[in-house]
Amino acid sequence: MASRRKTLPDDFEQMLATASFEELVAVFDKTSLDAYGGYHKGTALSFATCPDELSRWLVAQGLDVDGFGKDIYTPLTTRIDQGAASIQILLDLGASVEGINHSPGYQYKTPLITAAGRGGTLTALTELVEAGANLITTYCDRNAMDTAVWSCDDRSFEEALPKIEYLALLTKPKPTGIKGLFARPTPVFTLTDEIRKAVRCHGRELETQRVELSNHTSEIPCYSCEQFAKYEPAVLRLYELFDLPPVPPIRKHDGVSPITVVSTEWRKQHAELWDLLVPMIGPTETAQGEAIRISGRLGYEILGNGGVNWDGDYQAMQDTLLDILASGNPCNPEQLALARQCVQATRKGTGDEAHLDPLSQLAVSWVLANPQPLPRPWISYKR
């Protein structure tokens, strides 16, 4: 007897949308029940569009409802990650509500954390909670509420905010006996540092967009204007839910006044100058702004992205930064030597804070020594 295929047909996902139940069952005449396929390389149960009837048939034939295929997650988590509207069928078939970590030492993302994050639906999140999912599970030191709040950015707030509001209503079980009669409901999720940071991040994004859109003069509404009008109430709702103060309006430079800062510590000064001088997209109009933008972009690419996008444009940005630091009221010879040393150490898109922090600090020092706006030098890079 010929051995059965270990992989699902290449068009299996399309078949799930168009083929009859009988045609789908016939696939497994020549294919193993635990065959894998699709982007996630999971079993047929991992496909978000797998019909309930086929799911029941596969499990009845012996397919493990928590089987991985070649995936790193169970079908339950994979379906949630694909944005499945409902995962109740897998729960009914006995899927583990916590998922299964088949890689010891690997930091595992549970179905609940997946549902709380970007892509997960409110329905899936609710079904997991009602099935008894562990509400205090974490991933990368973030619980479900932390994860949901971080995902409430200007791209995903419409799906994230209802999940946040739902999680905020969850309460811990009351004590038994007489104490329970007088106990007040205790929320499962309380304010954390992660929530504070996430809400402030979204607030800063909102205020940055507000400044940029204030320059929109056309009478024709732009997409960003319409998106902002929807995003603002979501951020205001986050302030309200967590009783946090709104992020103050961002001060933008007028291009002609002396450049000043309120902060005294260089990191805070760099952040303040970024808000003041750097636009949302593209290079700045002043040399001061470009020095701050370049030093920030270099640090973000190397420390945040691991240099994955590093190319000749970043090297040209490094050269421009050195030119700026040597212009106007220039950095002293020792500072310029340090800047060249740091640029050389990060020339290939690698390095650490020891090489990148001095560049940001020198950029701040140069800007403060040159408060009168200077025109940005000619640039060759597109970033």
C-alpha positions as CSV (number, residue, x, y, z in Angstrom):
1,M,0.0,0.0,0.0
2,A,1.4,3.4,-1.0
3,S,2.4,5.7,1.8
4,R,0.2,8.7,2.3
5,R,1.3,12.3,1.7
6,K,2.7,14.2,4.7
7,T,1.8,17.6,3.3
8,L,-1.5,19.1,2.4
9,P,-2.3,20.1,-1.2
10,D,-0.9,23.5,-2.2
11,D,-4.4,24.7,-2.9
12,F,-5.9,23.3,0.4
13,E,-6.7,26.8,1.7
14,Q,-8.6,27.6,-1.5
15,M,-10.4,24.2,-1.3
16,L,-11.6,25.0,2.3
17,A,-13.4,28.0,0.8
18,T,-14.9,26.3,-2.3
19,A,-14.9,22.5,-2.0
20,S,-17.8,20.4,-0.6
21,F,-17.4,18.4,2.6
22,E,-17.1,15.2,0.6
23,E,-14.3,16.7,-1.6
24,L,-12.4,17.8,1.5
25,V,-12.7,14.4,3.1
26,A,-11.5,12.8,-0.1
27,V,-8.2,14.8,0.3
28,F,-7.3,12.5,3.1
29,D,-7.7,9.3,1.1
30,K,-4.2,9.9,0.0
31,T,-3.0,12.3,2.7
32,S,-2.2,11.6,6.3
33,L,-4.6,13.1,8.8
34,D,-1.7,14.9,10.5
35,A,-0.4,16.3,7.2
36,Y,0.7,19.9,7.4
37,G,0.5,22.9,5.1
38,G,-0.2,26.6,4.6
39,Y,1.9,29.5,5.9
40,H,2.1,28.2,9.4
41,K,2.7,24.6,8.3
42,G,0.1,23.3,10.7
43,T,-2.5,20.5,10.4
44,A,-5.8,21.0,8.7
45,L,-7.3,22.1,12.0
46,S,-4.9,25.1,12.2
47,F,-6.6,26.8,9.2
48,A,-8.9,29.5,10.3
49,T,-11.4,28.7,7.5
50,C,-11.5,25.0,8.2
51,P,-15.3,24.2,8.3
52,D,-16.7,22.9,11.6
53,E,-18.0,19.8,10.0
54,L,-14.5,18.9,8.7
55,S,-13.0,19.7,12.1
56,R,-15.3,17.3,13.8
57,W,-14.6,14.6,11.2
58,L,-10.8,14.9,11.5
59,V,-10.9,14.6,15.2
60,A,-13.3,11.7,15.0
61,Q,-10.9,10.0,12.7
62,G,-8.1,10.4,15.2
63,L,-6.4,13.7,14.5
64,D,-5.0,15.3,17.6
65,V,-6.8,18.5,18.2
66,D,-3.6,19.9,19.7
67,G,-1.3,18.4,17.1
68,F,1.4,20.8,15.8
69,G,2.3,19.5,12.3
70,K,5.4,21.6,11.7
71,D,3.9,24.6,13.5
72,I,5.3,25.9,16.8
73,Y,1.8,26.5,18.2
74,T,-1.4,24.4,18.5
75,P,-4.2,24.8,16.0
76,L,-6.1,26.9,18.6
77,T,-3.4,29.5,18.8
78,T,-2.8,29.5,15.1
79,R,-6.4,30.1,14.3
80,I,-6.6,33.0,16.7
81,D,-3.4,34.5,15.2
82,Q,-5.1,34.3,11.7
83,G,-8.0,36.3,13.0
84,A,-10.6,33.5,13.2
85,A,-13.9,35.0,14.2
86,S,-14.6,32.0,16.5
87,I,-12.6,29.2,18.0
88,Q,-15.4,27.5,19.9
89,I,-15.4,24.4,17.7
90,L,-11.8,23.6,18.8
91,L,-12.7,24.2,22.4
92,D,-15.7,21.9,22.0
93,L,-13.4,19.2,20.5
94,G,-11.2,19.3,23.6
95,A,-8.4,21.7,22.6
96,S,-6.2,22.8,25.5
97,V,-7.3,26.3,26.4
98,E,-3.7,27.1,27.5
99,G,-2.1,25.6,24.4
100,I,0.9,23.3,24.6
101,N,4.6,24.3,24.7
102,H,6.4,21.7,22.8
103,S,9.8,23.5,22.9
104,P,11.2,23.6,26.5
105,G,12.9,26.8,27.2
106,Y,11.0,28.6,24.5
107,Q,9.0,31.6,25.7
108,Y,5.5,30.4,24.9
109,K,2.6,32.7,23.9
110,T,-0.7,31.2,25.1
111,P,-4.0,31.4,23.2
112,L,-5.2,34.1,25.6
113,I,-2.2,36.4,25.0
114,T,-2.6,35.8,21.2
115,A,-6.3,36.7,21.3
116,A,-5.5,39.9,23.3
117,G,-2.9,41.0,20.8
118,R,-3.1,42.4,17.2
119,G,-5.2,40.2,15.0
120,G,-7.1,38.4,17.7
121,T,-10.9,39.0,17.8
122,L,-13.1,39.9,20.8
123,T,-15.2,36.8,20.2
124,A,-12.1,34.5,20.4
125,L,-11.0,36.3,23.6
126,T,-14.4,36.0,25.2
127,E,-14.6,32.3,24.3
128,L,-11.2,31.6,25.9
129,V,-12.2,33.5,29.1
130,E,-15.5,31.6,29.3
131,A,-13.6,28.3,28.8
132,G,-11.5,29.0,31.9
133,A,-8.2,30.3,30.4
134,N,-5.6,31.4,32.9
135,L,-6.1,35.2,33.0
136,I,-2.7,36.0,34.6
137,T,-0.6,34.3,32.0
138,T,2.2,36.5,30.5
139,Y,4.4,36.7,27.5
140,C,7.5,38.8,27.5
141,D,6.5,40.0,30.9
142,R,3.2,41.4,29.5
143,N,-0.2,40.1,30.6
144,A,-3.3,40.0,28.4
145,M,-4.3,43.6,29.3
146,D,-0.8,44.9,28.7
147,T,-0.8,43.2,25.3
148,A,-4.2,44.5,24.3
149,V,-3.3,48.1,25.3
150,W,0.0,48.0,23.4
151,S,-1.9,46.8,20.3
152,C,-4.3,49.8,20.5
153,D,-2.3,51.9,18.0
154,D,-3.5,54.0,15.1
155,R,-3.7,50.9,12.9
156,S,-5.5,48.4,15.2
157,F,-7.5,50.5,17.7
158,E,-10.8,49.6,16.3
159,E,-10.3,45.9,17.1
160,A,-8.2,46.5,20.3
161,L,-10.4,48.9,22.2
162,P,-13.4,46.6,22.6
163,K,-11.1,43.9,23.9
164,I,-9.5,46.3,26.4
165,E,-13.0,47.3,27.7
166,Y,-14.0,43.7,28.0
167,L,-10.9,42.8,30.0
168,A,-11.4,45.8,32.2
169,L,-14.7,44.4,33.3
170,L,-13.4,41.0,34.5
171,T,-13.3,40.6,38.2
172,K,-11.8,38.0,40.6
173,P,-14.0,35.5,42.3
174,K,-15.4,36.7,45.6
175,P,-14.4,35.0,48.8
176,T,-16.7,32.3,50.0
177,G,-18.9,32.6,53.1
178,I,-19.9,35.7,54.9
179,K,-16.9,37.7,53.6
180,G,-18.1,37.3,50.1
181,L,-21.4,39.0,50.9
182,F,-19.7,42.3,51.7
183,A,-16.6,42.0,49.4
184,R,-16.3,44.5,46.6
185,P,-15.5,43.2,43.1
186,T,-11.8,43.2,42.5
187,P,-10.6,43.7,38.9
188,V,-8.5,41.0,37.4
189,F,-6.2,43.5,35.7
190,T,-4.8,46.6,37.4
191,L,-2.7,49.5,36.2
192,T,0.8,48.3,35.3
193,D,4.0,50.1,34.1
194,E,3.4,48.5,30.7
195,I,0.0,50.0,30.5
196,R,1.3,53.4,31.5
197,K,4.1,53.2,28.8
198,A,1.7,52.0,26.2
199,V,-0.9,54.7,26.8
200,R,1.8,57.3,26.8
201,C,3.2,55.9,23.5
202,H,-0.3,56.1,21.9
203,G,-0.8,59.6,23.3
204,R,2.5,60.8,21.9
205,E,1.5,59.3,18.5
206,L,-1.8,61.1,18.6
207,E,-0.2,64.5,19.5
208,T,2.4,64.0,16.8
209,Q,-0.3,63.4,14.2
210,R,-2.2,66.4,15.5
211,V,0.8,68.7,14.8
212,E,1.4,67.2,11.4
213,L,-2.3,67.5,10.4
214,S,-2.4,71.1,11.6
215,N,-0.4,71.8,8.4
216,H,-3.0,70.2,6.2
217,T,-4.5,73.2,4.3
218,S,-6.5,71.4,1.6
219,E,-10.3,71.6,1.8
220,I,-10.4,68.0,0.7
221,P,-10.2,65.7,3.8
222,C,-7.2,63.4,3.6
223,Y,-7.1,59.8,4.8
224,S,-4.9,60.7,7.7
225,C,-7.4,63.4,8.8
226,E,-10.3,60.9,8.8
227,Q,-8.2,58.3,10.6
228,F,-7.1,60.8,13.2
229,A,-10.8,61.7,13.9
230,K,-11.4,58.1,14.7
231,Y,-8.2,57.5,16.7
232,E,-8.5,60.5,19.0
233,P,-11.6,59.2,20.8
234,A,-9.9,55.8,21.3
235,V,-6.9,57.4,23.0
236,L,-9.1,59.6,25.1
237,R,-11.0,56.4,26.2
238,L,-7.6,54.8,27.2
239,Y,-6.9,57.9,29.4
240,E,-10.4,57.5,31.0
241,L,-10.2,53.7,31.5
242,F,-6.9,53.8,33.3
243,D,-7.3,57.3,34.9
244,L,-4.1,58.6,33.3
245,P,-3.3,62.2,32.4
246,P,-3.3,63.1,28.7
247,V,0.0,63.5,27.0
248,P,0.6,67.3,26.7
249,P,0.6,68.9,23.3
250,I,3.8,68.6,21.4
251,R,5.7,71.8,20.8
252,K,6.9,72.3,17.3
253,H,9.6,74.8,16.2
254,D,8.6,77.6,13.9
255,G,11.9,77.4,11.9
256,V,13.2,80.8,12.8
257,S,13.2,81.2,16.6
258,P,16.1,80.2,18.8
259,I,16.0,76.5,19.7
260,T,15.6,75.9,23.4
261,V,14.8,73.0,25.7
262,V,13.3,72.6,29.1
263,S,14.9,69.3,30.1
264,T,18.3,69.1,31.7
265,E,19.3,65.4,31.1
266,W,20.6,64.6,27.6
267,R,18.3,61.7,26.9
268,K,15.2,63.8,27.7
269,Q,16.7,66.7,25.8
270,H,17.1,64.5,22.8
271,A,13.4,63.4,23.0
272,E,12.3,67.0,23.5
273,L,14.4,68.1,20.5
274,W,13.0,65.2,18.4
275,D,9.4,66.4,19.1
276,L,10.4,70.0,18.4
277,L,12.4,69.6,15.2
278,V,11.7,66.2,13.5
279,P,8.7,65.7,11.2
280,M,6.8,62.4,11.1
281,I,8.3,61.5,7.7
282,G,11.4,62.5,5.9
283,P,14.4,64.8,6.6
284,T,14.1,68.0,8.5
285,E,14.5,71.6,7.3
286,T,17.3,72.5,9.7
287,A,20.7,71.2,10.4
288,Q,19.8,71.0,14.1
289,G,16.8,68.8,13.4
290,E,18.7,66.6,11.0
291,A,21.5,66.0,13.6
292,I,18.8,64.8,16.1
293,R,16.9,62.8,13.5
294,I,20.1,61.0,12.2
295,S,21.3,60.1,15.7
296,G,17.9,58.8,16.6
297,R,17.5,56.8,13.4
298,L,20.9,55.2,13.7
299,G,20.2,54.1,17.3
300,Y,16.7,52.7,16.4
301,E,18.0,50.8,13.3
302,I,20.9,49.2,15.1
303,L,19.5,48.6,18.6
304,G,15.8,48.2,17.6
305,N,16.1,46.4,14.3
306,G,19.4,44.7,14.6
307,G,20.6,46.5,11.5
308,V,18.3,44.5,9.2
309,N,17.6,47.5,6.9
310,W,21.2,48.8,7.0
311,D,22.5,50.1,3.7
312,G,24.4,52.9,2.0
313,D,21.8,55.4,3.0
314,Y,22.5,54.9,6.7
315,Q,26.3,55.3,6.0
316,A,25.5,58.6,4.2
317,M,23.5,59.7,7.2
318,Q,26.5,59.0,9.4
319,D,28.7,61.1,7.1
320,T,26.1,63.9,7.2
321,L,26.0,63.8,11.0
322,L,29.8,64.2,11.2
323,D,29.6,67.2,8.8
324,I,27.0,68.8,10.9
325,L,28.9,68.3,14.2
326,A,31.9,70.0,12.5
327,S,29.9,73.0,11.3
328,G,28.6,76.2,12.8
329,N,29.8,76.4,16.4
330,P,31.5,73.0,16.1
331,C,32.2,70.3,18.6
332,N,35.7,70.5,20.0
333,P,38.4,68.2,18.6
334,E,38.0,65.6,21.3
335,Q,34.3,65.4,20.6
336,L,34.7,65.1,16.9
337,A,37.3,62.4,17.3
338,L,34.8,60.5,19.5
339,A,32.1,61.0,16.9
340,R,34.3,59.6,14.2
341,Q,35.3,56.6,16.4
342,C,31.6,55.8,17.1
343,V,30.7,56.1,13.4
344,Q,33.5,53.8,12.4
345,A,32.4,51.2,15.1
346,T,28.9,51.2,13.7
347,R,29.7,51.5,10.0
348,K,28.4,48.1,9.1
349,G,25.1,48.4,11.0
350,T,26.3,46.8,14.2
351,G,27.2,48.2,17.6
352,D,25.7,48.9,21.1
353,E,24.8,51.8,23.4
354,A,28.5,52.5,24.0
355,H,28.9,53.6,20.4
356,L,25.4,55.0,19.7
357,D,24.7,57.0,22.9
358,P,27.7,59.3,22.4
359,L,26.4,60.2,18.9
360,S,23.0,61.2,20.3
361,Q,24.6,63.1,23.2
362,L,27.0,65.0,20.9
363,A,24.0,65.8,18.6
364,V,22.2,67.4,21.6
365,S,25.3,69.3,22.7
366,W,25.8,70.7,19.1
367,V,22.2,71.8,18.9
368,L,22.3,73.6,22.2
369,A,25.6,75.3,21.1
370,N,23.9,76.4,17.9
371,P,20.4,77.6,19.0
372,Q,19.9,79.8,15.9
373,P,18.4,77.6,13.1
374,L,20.8,76.6,10.3
375,P,19.8,75.2,6.9
376,R,20.1,71.5,6.5
377,P,23.1,70.5,4.3
378,W,22.5,68.9,1.0
379,I,21.8,65.2,1.5
380,S,22.0,62.2,-0.9
381,Y,20.1,59.6,1.2
382,K,16.4,58.9,0.9
383,R,15.7,57.6,4.4
